[in-house]
Amino acid sequence: MTVAAKAASDAATTAAAFTEPPATVTGQRSGYDIFSGLPVPGGLSELLWHDTQAEVMEALHHPFVQALAAGTLDRSCFQHYVLQDLFFLTRFARAYAAAIDKCGHTPQLSAAKAVLAELLLGVDAELKLHGSYAAKWGVAVDEWVWPSAATSAYTDYLMEVATDPETSVAEVLAAMIPCARLYGFLGCQLAAATRGAPRHAYSEWVETYSGAEYLVRL
């Protein structure tokens, strides 16, 4: 079998695994499975999640995600993604900082402020690790990363919401959560679809976004 044929076969096998219905959660919150990557049932988050299933499935079956799961993604594509993710994380950190500022000294928001501060520290740690991660993939991290049109479309919207003095903490989080939630869902779906398969260059990515350390923050 040629390299190209094997890559096509691997991608087809991975795609076939995704034809199974996505994991669902049944029962009460006590029976919630964090490794489903799904929202906790019974809330607004779950309702909005169900309303966007067309977009969720489009993301799951995107060629980039399929190739990532199969281990056949072109290295240059992943290198581009790493740089875009670095830019994205800097804006995510700014959005968390803006949400913390919006909490002010309101007693009712003290708990939320503490959680946001912890999440911001998590993003800062992720940014610090990004340097070594980029080096592993041969990505030169310059002082400025030029965002792609797709990256700008989301980060510009996020910063517009986060920096608007009229928006609330809840509105900032509403602009941030869909991205984090989708990452967790994709990670869990890819992990389930490739369970038992040989490890490849992108296995670490799948493990990161299907791991408890990431999912517990959603």
ABEGO torsion letter per residue (X at the ends): XBAAAAAAAAAAAAAAAAABBBBBBBEBAAABBAAAGBBBBGBAAAAAAAAAAAAAAAAAABAAAAAAAAGABBAAAAAAAAAAAAAAAAAAAAAAAAAAAAAEABAAAAAAAAAAAAAAAAAAAAAAAAAAAAAAAGBBBBABBBBBAAAAAAAAAAAAAAABAABBAAAAAAAAAAAAAAAAAAAAAAAAAABGBBBBAAAAAAAAAABAAAAAAX
